[in-house]
Amino acid sequence: MEVLLARKELNEKPKKVQVSKLIDELKESGEKIFYFDKENSHKDMMALVDAFEAEGFNVYFREIRYGLADDEYMYEVHSL
């Protein structure tokens, strides 16, 4: 499964990354905070959380609003 990482600039395209690569990063560091783009579906984000939990990580998931408009948000996943 692929997910989109959060963009660094509003006008650039988000970068795709494999969930297995994110899991490998977590196994190396043991703790990490990831930010994902708003173009990811909520269903994909829940599948990501399930994949992290299946590997034995505790996961905190939330939406972060950075503006007043409805479409100005990103997803944060903090894994321990």
N, C-alpha and C positions, 0 to 999 in steps of 0.2 A: 504494500500500500504506500502511496505517496501523499505527502501533505505539503502545504505551502508555508514557508517561513515568512515572518513579518517583513514588510518592505522597510527599507531605511529612508526612502524618499517617497512622497505621495505619488509622484508621477512615474515611478519605475515599476516593473513587473516583479511579483514575488517569485522567489526561487523554490523549486521543488526539491524535496529530500525524501529518501526512503526511511520508513519507520525503523527498519532494522539497523540503519546507520545511527539513528538517534539512540537506540537501545545500546549499541556498542559504545557510544560516547558516555552513556550513563554508567555502564559497567566499569569503564575506566575511571571516571571521576567519583562515582558514588552519589553525587548530588548535582543537580543542574536545573536552571530555569530556562525554559524555551518560550519564545514568542512566535505565534502563528498568525497568518493573515486572515482577514475577515472573509476572504473568498472560500475558505474551507467550510464545509458544511458542519453543522453541529453533530450530525451523525458520525462524520469522519473523526471529529475531535473525541467523541465518546469511544470510538473504536481505538483511537490512540491511547486514551486513558486505560482502557481494558488491556491493551497490549503491554503497557508499562506495568500494570498491576499483576499480570500473568507472569512477568519476569521477577516479581517479588518486591517491586518498588511501591512506596506510598506516594500518592499523587494528589496534588491540590490544583484544581482547575477553576479558572474564572475568566470572565470577560473584562477587559480594561477599556474604559471610555476615555478618549483623549480629546474630545471635542463635544460640541452641543448637538451636532447633527446625528440622526439615527444611524448613519453608516460610518461613523467615526469611532471604530472600536477595533480591538485585536484580542486574541486569546492568549492567556498565560497558562503555562503548565509547569508547575514546580514539582520536581520529583526528588525523593529521598530514598 
